[in-house]
Amino acid sequence: MTLSVVIQAGGESRRMGQDKALLPFLGQTLVERVLGRVAHLGDEALVTTNNPQAYEFLALPLFPDLIPGRGALGGLYTALSAAAHDLVAVVACDMPFVSAPLLAYQRDLLVNLKLDAVIPRSEGGTEPFHAIYRRATCLPAIERVIQADKWRVDAWYAQAKIKLLSVEEARPYDPHGLAYWNVNTPEEFSQAEQLARAKS
């Protein structure tokens, strides 16, 4: 069961004031931490970024947005377009506690239930950047809503067979409820480092 792992590093990091994926997190950049947690799940790992020069040190394939300025939906479109395999894990670069066991469970659900995507749901809404997608079906659906000038990252959900994973279903693989926590401010960043230090 081949899988592409795509790390999304295309955000603007406005609240951080600098590219958060490149900030040091316990001795390595945040993007390296995220890759270290999930890259082993895939047969390939790649990064979407609009600043490829800054990520060359990763020695991974780097892809800028295919449709610049289309936000999270455009980023998802780029991630699925760039992937070589039909099954694609898409993960945000700013989730220091991303859960490989949870992504593996999502992948197995997608395959066993013949779904197009398995996307977690949290108190904040859906989590499309800790999700597994079937490229062949999701990419055309996303393309259609972009062409229709839709902007919401969930604008295409009704066109695909999607399982929204409940908090309860995810809990065995994310017991501390931290998998989707993305760090947006310097305060959250240092809080995440303290938590990670305590867990190691």
Beta strands, then each sheet from edge to edge (+ up, - down):
strand 1: 3-8
strand 2: 24-25
strand 3: 28-29
strand 4: 44-48
strand 5: 62-63
strand 6: 87-92
strand 7: 117-122
strand 8: 125-126
strand 9: 130-134
strand 10: 162-165
sheet 1: 5+ 4+ 1+ 6+ 9- 7+ 8-
sheet 2: 5+ 4+ 1+ 6+ 9- 7+ 10+
sheet 3: 2+ 3-
end
